[in-house]
Amino acid sequence: MAIEGTKALKTVRNEAQAQELINEGWMLLGLFDRKDGNDQYVEYHLGKPKSEDGGLWGKKEKTKLSDAL
């Protein structure tokens, strides 16, 4: 998704939260391994498209986050 086609950006650290956003029409833009002191976690970066048709990528389909990993 191009940044011009993005209405909002969001970062979450929980797979269930990321999946809920994907189910609501958000798109997974990336996931990143983070380390903060002794804590290590994954950040899920999601974007909300301006249009419901998925913008430049055509009609989007709802998928399971685990399928993308």
N, C-alpha and C positions, 0 to 999 in steps of 0.2 A: 504494500500500500504506500503510495507516495504521500509525503508529508502534506501536500496541498489537499489531499483527499481525507485528511484526518481531522475529526471534530474534537477529539479529546484523547489524552494519553493517560495511562494508569499503570502503576507498578504494584504488584502484590507478591507475597512470599509463600503463599499457600496454594497447592495444586487445586484444592477444592474451590477456592476463591477464583482462581484463573478459569477453571472449567465453567463456573457459574457465569462469569463475564462472557466467555465464548458462547455460551447458550443464549445470552442476551444480545448477541450480534457483534461483540468485540472481536478483533482479530489478534492472534498471537504474533507479535513482531519479533520477539526474541526471548531467550532465557539465558541467564548469566549466573555463573558460580561466583559467590561472594564469600569473603572471609573477614570477620570482624573480631579481632583478638583470637580467642579459642573457638568462637562460633563460626560454623560454615553453613551456608544456606543457598538456595536458588532464588533468584528474582525473576518473575515473569513480567515482561513488558508487553502491554496490550494497547491497541489503538481502536477508537470508535470511529468507523467510517462516517463521512458526512452524508452519504447516500446509502440506502439499504441494499442497493444492487452490488455492493462491493467495489464501486469505483472502477479503477483501471483494470482490475482483475476479473471483471464480470460478476455474474451472480455467485454469491458465496454460499457455501454449504456448511451447516453446523457439523462439527466433528468433535470427537473426544480428544482431549488434550493428550492422553496416553498414546493415541495413534500418531501424534505429531512427534513424539519423542523417539 
